[in-house]
Amino acid sequence: MGEHKASSGLFVSPHSSQIVLAITLVAIVTMMFDVSLARVYDLVVKQPTSLWRVVIFTIITAILIVSMFLMIKYIGEKTANIRGISRLHIGTVHRAIWAAETIIGAILVTMTVQIILVQHYNTFLLVAIVWISYGLAMGLLGLLAQRFFSWSLSNKNFVTIMYMLAAASLAVNAGFTLFYVSDVLLDKPKIMMPYSGGSMVSILPYTERAVLNSGFFISSIVSFALLWSATAVLLHHYASKLGRLRFWGIVASPLILFLGQFASYFGAVLDPLLSLDPVSYTMFVTLVFTLSKPIGGILFGIAFFTIARNFRQNTALRNYLIISALGFVLLYVSNQASVLVVTPFPAFGAPTAAFMALASYFILLGIYSSAILISEDAKLRRMLRRTALDESKLLDTVGTAYMKDEIQRKVLKIRKANSDKIIEVTGLDIVPSESDMKQYIEEVIKEMQANKEKR
């Protein structure tokens, strides 16, 4: 893509970029507060009326709904230049996200009105939010995994394969979360009152719920570990700058903190603290649960922020990468639907869970748009190849693979439309098969790249 097109990329002006970053920061802090209130719901006294909780929930809901639509609006305005050249149908995906978040916003407003006016809300509304948000997230993350798989076939890059596995496991985790939370919520009363909700979830062995809970538990760990591994590989060259001990201390801390929230599954590790001071124990566990995912998301986002920092001259690519970075942070802040199983009143956690689809869209849009941009800019591809860093190799892989896919698609389309003419001109009895054509195209591209490198 030439300089003119690059200059019309996403968030070109620093002012608009700063606005989006500020909105995202406000949304992240609000979501963390929202989730914290849901996690401590069992510790608060259930009262028929609790005005301050209703007010806080209304403020949280208003902030997150406004933030959600401002983010969608900015992305919609600034990605029009790639919709016409994208085989992923970004325009259709964007409209689906807009429609889904509009419905979710309407549901959240309905719940808020119910809570304020009649002091209850319908449990089915929680189920609807989870199904829409997590269902879309599962599809978008699965689509991202499919794209990474396609790109890894063209250029077998280790980091690309790791991100493919991470995206696939995140899609699986979204699916298990959706079905597990829905299964629990559908067993709850249809109407949630101010003095209801809370208590532990009953999970009997060898039941469907036990399988869903195990799947949720395992996929949470696997998806986090895979994404952490991909990030560690992507950033490992910073070990020489920071020192290996300091680097691995920084990188390993989110993983340790994340695994810490599952300490109760692996034995009575924290029982001494529980017996000494139950309040401190509860506060500690709540803090770990609340911070573990966001801190991990920040680490995963930092990987793409560091890549973006290397492309200050290419505004469009830089901002697509920032969108990916924000997506990873938002994903791990919003992937908190499991707190809804206690059905708190008001419905703390529901506005946060509503962001899951939008976060997945951020990641998919940012990475896929980067691939399109790189595929159309030969100068940018040459610059990436001259850089030995793994993050540049990742971008080169996805950009070059996208370019190859586009060439193959166009050639095969011409072959299909002109098969009779090919036989007439060449004198062959049959037209070369698609696999033969793909192999030939691959050889031509490799030869062209080799000639460019020699020159």
C-alpha positions as CSV (number, residue, x, y, z in Angstrom):
1,M,0.0,0.0,0.0
2,G,1.4,3.4,-0.9
3,E,2.1,6.3,1.3
4,H,-1.2,8.0,0.4
5,K,-3.2,5.0,1.6
6,A,-1.0,4.4,4.6
7,S,-1.7,8.0,5.7
8,S,-5.5,7.3,5.8
9,G,-5.2,4.4,8.1
10,L,-6.7,3.9,11.5
11,F,-6.4,6.7,14.1
12,V,-4.1,8.8,12.0
13,S,-4.2,11.9,14.2
14,P,-2.5,11.7,17.5
15,H,-5.4,13.4,19.1
16,S,-8.0,10.7,18.1
17,S,-5.5,8.0,19.1
18,Q,-5.1,9.5,22.6
19,I,-8.9,9.8,23.0
20,V,-9.3,6.1,22.2
21,L,-6.5,5.1,24.6
22,A,-8.1,7.3,27.3
23,I,-11.5,5.7,26.7
24,T,-10.0,2.2,26.8
25,L,-8.2,3.0,30.1
26,V,-11.4,4.2,31.7
27,A,-13.3,1.1,30.5
28,I,-10.5,-1.2,31.9
29,V,-10.5,0.4,35.3
30,T,-14.3,0.4,35.4
31,M,-14.5,-3.3,34.4
32,M,-12.0,-4.3,37.1
33,F,-14.1,-2.5,39.8
34,D,-17.2,-4.1,38.4
35,V,-15.7,-7.6,38.6
36,S,-14.3,-7.0,42.1
37,L,-17.8,-6.1,43.4
38,A,-19.2,-9.3,41.9
39,R,-16.4,-11.4,43.5
40,V,-17.1,-10.1,47.0
41,Y,-20.9,-10.4,46.7
42,D,-21.0,-13.3,49.1
43,L,-19.3,-11.2,51.7
44,V,-21.8,-8.3,51.7
45,V,-25.0,-8.3,53.7
46,K,-28.1,-9.0,51.6
47,Q,-30.6,-6.2,52.1
48,P,-34.1,-5.6,50.5
49,T,-32.9,-2.2,49.4
50,S,-29.3,-1.0,48.9
51,L,-29.3,2.3,47.2
52,W,-25.5,2.8,46.9
53,R,-25.1,-0.6,45.1
54,V,-27.8,0.3,42.6
55,V,-26.2,3.7,42.0
56,I,-22.8,2.2,41.5
57,F,-24.1,-0.4,39.1
58,T,-26.0,2.3,37.1
59,I,-22.8,4.3,36.8
60,I,-20.7,1.3,35.8
61,T,-23.3,0.3,33.2
62,A,-23.5,3.8,31.7
63,I,-19.7,4.2,31.5
64,L,-19.2,0.8,29.8
65,I,-22.0,1.2,27.3
66,V,-20.8,4.7,26.3
67,S,-17.2,3.4,26.0
68,M,-18.3,0.4,24.0
69,F,-20.0,2.5,21.3
70,L,-17.3,5.1,21.1
71,M,-14.8,2.4,20.4
72,I,-17.0,0.9,17.7
73,K,-17.6,4.3,16.2
74,Y,-13.9,5.1,15.9
75,I,-13.0,1.8,14.4
76,G,-15.9,2.0,11.9
77,E,-14.8,5.4,10.7
78,K,-11.1,4.6,10.4
79,T,-11.2,1.1,8.7
80,A,-13.3,1.9,5.6
81,N,-10.1,1.8,3.5
82,I,-9.6,-1.9,4.0
83,R,-13.2,-3.2,3.7
84,G,-13.2,-3.3,-0.1
85,I,-10.0,-5.3,-0.3
86,S,-10.6,-7.8,2.5
87,R,-11.7,-11.3,1.9
88,L,-12.7,-11.5,5.6
89,H,-15.6,-9.2,4.9
90,I,-14.6,-6.8,7.6
91,G,-17.6,-4.6,6.8
92,T,-20.0,-7.5,7.6
93,V,-18.2,-8.4,10.8
94,H,-18.3,-4.8,11.9
95,R,-22.0,-4.5,11.3
96,A,-22.5,-7.8,13.2
97,I,-20.5,-6.4,16.2
98,W,-22.5,-3.1,16.0
99,A,-25.8,-5.0,16.0
100,A,-24.7,-7.4,18.8
101,E,-23.5,-4.6,21.1
102,T,-26.6,-2.6,20.4
103,I,-28.7,-5.5,21.6
104,I,-26.5,-6.1,24.6
105,G,-26.7,-2.4,25.4
106,A,-30.5,-2.5,25.3
107,I,-30.4,-5.6,27.6
108,L,-28.2,-3.8,30.1
109,V,-30.4,-0.7,30.1
110,T,-33.5,-3.0,30.6
111,M,-31.8,-4.7,33.6
112,T,-30.9,-1.3,35.1
113,V,-34.4,0.0,34.7
114,Q,-35.8,-3.2,36.3
115,I,-33.3,-2.9,39.2
116,I,-34.2,0.8,39.8
117,L,-38.0,0.6,39.4
118,V,-39.0,-2.9,40.5
119,Q,-36.0,-4.0,42.6
120,H,-35.4,-7.2,40.6
121,Y,-34.1,-8.4,37.2
122,N,-34.7,-11.4,35.0
123,T,-32.0,-14.1,35.1
124,F,-32.6,-14.8,31.4
125,L,-31.2,-11.4,30.6
126,L,-27.8,-12.5,32.0
127,V,-28.0,-15.6,29.9
128,A,-28.7,-13.5,26.8
129,I,-25.7,-11.3,27.4
130,V,-23.4,-14.3,27.8
131,W,-24.7,-16.0,24.7
132,I,-24.4,-13.0,22.4
133,S,-21.0,-11.7,23.7
134,Y,-19.3,-15.1,24.1
135,G,-20.9,-16.7,21.1
136,L,-19.5,-13.9,18.9
137,A,-16.1,-14.0,20.6
138,M,-15.9,-17.7,20.0
139,G,-16.6,-17.2,16.3
140,L,-14.1,-14.3,15.9
141,L,-11.3,-16.1,17.8
142,G,-11.9,-19.2,15.8
143,L,-11.7,-17.1,12.6
144,L,-8.4,-15.7,13.8
145,A,-7.1,-19.2,14.6
146,Q,-8.1,-20.2,11.0
147,R,-6.2,-17.2,9.6
148,F,-3.1,-18.0,11.6
149,F,-3.3,-21.6,10.4
150,S,-3.5,-20.5,6.8
151,W,-0.6,-18.1,7.2
152,S,1.5,-20.8,9.0
153,L,1.1,-23.1,6.0
154,S,2.7,-20.6,3.7
155,N,5.5,-19.6,6.1
156,K,6.2,-22.0,8.9
157,N,7.1,-19.5,11.6
158,F,7.1,-20.8,15.2
159,V,5.6,-17.7,16.7
160,T,2.8,-17.8,14.1
161,I,2.0,-21.4,15.1
162,M,2.0,-20.4,18.8
163,Y,-0.5,-17.6,18.2
164,M,-2.6,-20.0,16.1
165,L,-2.8,-22.4,19.0
166,A,-3.5,-19.6,21.5
167,A,-6.3,-18.2,19.4
168,A,-7.9,-21.7,19.0
169,S,-7.7,-22.4,22.7
170,L,-9.2,-19.0,23.5
171,A,-12.1,-19.8,21.2
172,V,-12.5,-23.2,23.0
173,N,-12.4,-21.4,26.4
174,A,-15.1,-19.0,25.3
175,G,-17.2,-21.9,24.3
176,F,-16.8,-23.7,27.7
177,T,-17.4,-20.5,29.6
178,L,-20.6,-19.8,27.6
179,F,-22.1,-23.3,28.2
180,Y,-20.9,-23.6,31.8
181,V,-22.2,-20.2,32.9
182,S,-25.5,-20.7,31.0
183,D,-26.0,-24.1,32.6
184,V,-25.6,-22.6,36.1
185,L,-27.8,-19.5,35.4
186,L,-30.6,-21.6,34.0
187,D,-30.8,-23.4,37.3
188,K,-31.2,-20.1,39.2
189,P,-34.6,-18.5,40.0
190,K,-36.0,-16.6,37.0
191,I,-36.2,-13.4,39.1
192,M,-33.3,-12.2,41.1
193,M,-34.1,-10.0,44.2
194,P,-31.9,-7.8,46.3
195,Y,-31.6,-10.4,49.1
196,S,-31.1,-13.4,46.7
197,G,-28.0,-14.6,44.8
198,G,-24.7,-15.6,46.1
199,S,-23.6,-19.0,47.6
200,M,-21.4,-21.7,46.0
201,V,-22.3,-23.5,42.8
202,S,-23.3,-27.2,43.2
203,I,-21.2,-29.4,40.9
204,L,-21.8,-33.1,41.3
205,P,-19.1,-35.5,39.9
206,Y,-19.7,-37.2,36.5
207,T,-22.4,-34.7,35.5
208,E,-22.6,-32.5,32.5
209,R,-21.9,-29.5,34.7
210,A,-18.8,-31.1,36.0
211,V,-17.5,-31.7,32.5
212,L,-18.2,-28.1,31.5
213,N,-16.5,-26.8,34.7
214,S,-13.5,-29.0,34.0
215,G,-13.4,-27.9,30.4
216,F,-13.6,-24.2,31.5
217,F,-10.9,-24.8,34.1
218,I,-8.4,-26.6,31.8
219,S,-9.0,-24.4,28.7
220,S,-8.4,-21.2,30.9
221,I,-5.0,-22.5,31.9
222,V,-4.1,-23.9,28.5
223,S,-5.1,-20.7,26.6
224,F,-3.3,-18.4,29.0
225,A,-0.1,-20.6,29.0
226,L,-0.1,-20.8,25.2
227,L,-0.5,-17.0,24.8
228,W,2.1,-16.4,27.5
229,S,4.5,-18.7,25.7
230,A,4.0,-16.9,22.3
231,T,4.5,-13.6,24.1
232,A,7.7,-14.8,25.8
233,V,9.2,-16.0,22.5
234,L,8.2,-12.7,20.8
235,L,9.9,-10.6,23.5
236,H,12.8,-12.8,24.5
237,H,15.4,-10.6,22.7
238,Y,14.7,-8.0,25.4
239,A,16.5,-10.3,27.9
240,S,19.8,-9.1,26.7
241,K,18.8,-5.5,27.3
242,L,17.1,-6.0,30.7
243,G,19.2,-8.9,31.9
244,R,17.9,-12.4,31.9
245,L,16.9,-12.5,35.6
246,R,15.0,-9.2,35.4
247,F,13.4,-10.1,32.1
248,W,12.1,-13.5,33.2
249,G,11.0,-12.1,36.6
250,I,8.8,-9.6,34.7
251,V,7.5,-12.0,32.2
252,A,6.9,-14.9,34.6
253,S,5.0,-12.8,37.2
254,P,1.7,-12.7,35.3
255,L,1.8,-16.5,34.8
256,I,2.5,-17.1,38.5
257,L,-0.3,-14.7,39.5
258,F,-2.7,-16.3,37.1
259,L,-2.0,-19.8,38.3
260,G,-2.2,-18.6,41.9
261,Q,-6.0,-18.2,41.5
262,F,-6.2,-21.9,41.0
263,A,-4.3,-22.8,44.2
264,S,-7.4,-24.2,45.9
265,Y,-7.6,-26.8,43.2
266,F,-4.2,-28.2,43.9
267,G,-4.4,-28.7,47.7
268,A,-4.7,-26.7,50.9
269,V,-1.9,-24.3,50.0
270,L,-3.6,-21.3,51.6
271,D,-5.3,-23.1,54.5
272,P,-2.9,-21.6,57.1
273,L,-3.9,-18.1,56.1
274,L,-7.6,-19.0,56.1
275,S,-7.4,-20.3,59.6
276,L,-5.4,-17.3,60.9
277,D,-7.4,-14.5,59.3
278,P,-10.4,-15.4,57.1
279,V,-11.0,-11.7,56.1
280,S,-7.4,-11.2,54.9
281,Y,-7.6,-14.6,53.1
282,T,-10.8,-13.5,51.3
283,M,-9.3,-10.1,50.4
284,F,-6.1,-11.8,49.1
285,V,-7.9,-14.3,47.0
286,T,-10.3,-11.6,45.6
287,L,-7.3,-9.4,44.7
288,V,-5.5,-12.3,43.0
289,F,-8.7,-13.3,41.1
290,T,-9.3,-9.7,40.0
291,L,-5.8,-8.8,38.9
292,S,-4.5,-12.0,37.5
293,K,-6.2,-11.8,34.1
294,P,-5.8,-8.1,33.5
295,I,-2.1,-8.2,34.3
296,G,-1.7,-11.1,31.9
297,G,-3.6,-9.1,29.3
298,I,-1.3,-6.2,29.8
299,L,1.7,-8.4,29.2
300,F,0.2,-9.8,26.0
301,G,-0.7,-6.3,24.9
302,I,2.8,-5.0,25.6
303,A,4.2,-7.4,22.9
304,F,2.1,-5.6,20.2
305,F,2.8,-2.2,21.7
306,T,6.6,-2.9,21.4
307,I,6.1,-3.9,17.7
308,A,4.1,-0.7,17.1
309,R,6.8,1.4,18.6
310,N,9.2,0.3,15.8
311,F,6.8,1.6,13.1
312,R,6.4,5.3,14.0
313,Q,6.9,6.2,10.4
314,N,4.0,4.0,9.2
315,T,1.0,5.4,11.0
316,A,-1.5,3.0,9.7
317,L,0.5,-0.2,10.7
318,R,1.4,1.3,14.0
319,N,-2.2,2.0,14.9
320,Y,-3.5,-1.4,13.7
321,L,-0.9,-3.0,16.1
322,I,-2.1,-0.8,18.9
323,I,-5.6,-1.9,18.3
324,S,-4.4,-5.6,18.6
325,A,-2.6,-4.7,21.8
326,L,-5.7,-3.0,23.3
327,G,-7.8,-6.1,22.2
328,F,-5.6,-8.5,24.2
329,V,-5.9,-6.3,27.3
330,L,-9.6,-5.9,27.0
331,L,-10.1,-9.6,26.3
332,Y,-8.5,-10.7,29.6
333,V,-10.2,-7.9,31.5
334,S,-13.6,-8.8,30.1
335,N,-13.4,-12.6,30.1
336,Q,-15.0,-12.7,33.6
337,A,-18.4,-14.2,32.9
338,S,-17.8,-16.9,35.5
339,V,-18.5,-14.3,38.3
340,L,-22.1,-14.3,37.1
341,V,-22.8,-17.7,38.5
342,V,-23.4,-16.1,41.9
343,T,-26.1,-13.9,40.2
344,P,-25.3,-10.8,42.2
345,F,-27.8,-8.0,42.8
346,P,-27.4,-5.7,41.1
347,A,-25.9,-7.7,38.2
348,F,-22.3,-6.7,38.7
349,G,-20.1,-8.4,36.1
350,A,-22.7,-8.3,33.4
351,P,-21.4,-5.0,31.8
352,T,-17.9,-6.4,31.8
353,A,-18.9,-9.7,30.1
354,A,-20.6,-7.6,27.4
355,F,-17.1,-6.5,26.2
356,M,-15.8,-10.0,25.3
357,A,-17.0,-9.8,21.7
358,L,-15.7,-6.3,21.1
359,A,-12.3,-7.3,22.5
360,S,-12.1,-10.3,20.2
361,Y,-13.0,-8.0,17.3
362,F,-10.1,-5.6,18.2
363,I,-7.6,-8.5,18.1
364,L,-8.9,-9.9,14.8
365,L,-9.2,-6.5,13.1
366,G,-5.8,-5.3,14.2
367,I,-3.9,-8.4,13.2
368,Y,-5.7,-9.0,9.9
369,S,-5.5,-5.3,8.9
370,S,-1.8,-5.4,9.5
371,A,-1.5,-8.4,7.2
372,I,-3.4,-6.6,4.5
373,L,-1.2,-3.5,4.8
374,I,2.1,-5.4,4.8
375,S,1.0,-7.5,1.8
376,E,0.5,-4.3,-0.3
377,D,3.7,-2.5,0.7
378,A,6.8,-4.1,-0.8
379,K,9.1,-1.5,0.9
380,L,7.6,-2.4,4.3
381,R,8.1,-6.2,3.7
382,R,11.8,-5.6,2.7
383,M,12.3,-3.6,5.9
384,L,10.7,-6.4,8.0
385,R,13.0,-9.0,6.4
386,R,16.1,-6.9,7.2
387,T,15.1,-7.0,10.9
388,A,16.2,-10.0,12.9
389,L,13.6,-9.6,15.7
390,D,10.9,-12.2,16.1
391,E,8.1,-9.6,16.2
392,S,9.2,-8.5,12.7
393,K,9.3,-12.1,11.5
394,L,5.7,-12.5,12.7
395,L,4.5,-9.5,10.7
396,D,6.5,-10.6,7.7
397,T,5.0,-14.0,7.9
398,V,1.3,-12.9,8.1
399,G,1.8,-10.1,5.5
400,T,3.6,-12.3,2.9
401,A,1.2,-15.2,3.5
402,Y,-1.8,-12.9,2.9
403,M,-0.1,-11.7,-0.3
404,K,0.4,-15.3,-1.5
405,D,-3.2,-16.2,-0.7
406,E,-4.4,-13.2,-2.7
407,I,-2.2,-14.1,-5.7
408,Q,-3.4,-17.7,-5.7
409,R,-7.0,-16.7,-5.3
410,K,-6.8,-14.3,-8.3
411,V,-4.9,-16.8,-10.5
412,L,-7.3,-19.7,-9.7
413,K,-10.3,-17.4,-10.4
414,I,-8.9,-16.6,-13.8
415,R,-8.1,-20.2,-14.5
416,K,-11.7,-21.2,-13.6
417,A,-13.2,-18.5,-15.8
418,N,-11.0,-19.2,-18.8
419,S,-10.4,-22.9,-18.7
420,D,-11.8,-23.4,-22.3
421,K,-9.4,-20.7,-23.7
422,I,-6.5,-22.2,-21.9
423,I,-7.1,-25.6,-23.6
424,E,-7.5,-23.9,-27.0
425,V,-4.3,-21.7,-26.7
426,T,-2.0,-24.4,-25.1
427,G,-3.3,-27.4,-27.0
428,L,-3.6,-29.3,-23.7
429,D,-6.4,-31.8,-23.2
430,I,-6.9,-30.7,-19.6
431,V,-6.4,-27.6,-17.6
432,P,-3.8,-27.9,-14.8
433,S,-5.3,-28.8,-11.4
434,E,-5.7,-26.3,-8.6
435,S,-2.9,-28.1,-6.6
436,D,-0.5,-27.9,-9.6
437,M,-1.4,-24.3,-10.1
438,K,-0.8,-23.5,-6.4
439,Q,2.6,-25.3,-6.4
440,Y,3.6,-23.4,-9.6
441,I,2.6,-20.0,-8.0
442,E,4.6,-20.9,-4.9
443,E,7.7,-21.7,-6.9
444,V,7.3,-18.4,-8.9
445,I,7.0,-16.3,-5.7
446,K,10.0,-18.0,-4.2
447,E,12.1,-17.4,-7.3
448,M,11.1,-13.7,-7.4
449,Q,12.0,-13.3,-3.7
450,A,15.3,-15.0,-4.3
451,N,16.1,-12.7,-7.2
452,K,15.2,-9.6,-5.2
453,E,17.5,-10.7,-2.3
454,K,20.4,-11.2,-4.8
455,R,19.9,-7.7,-6.2
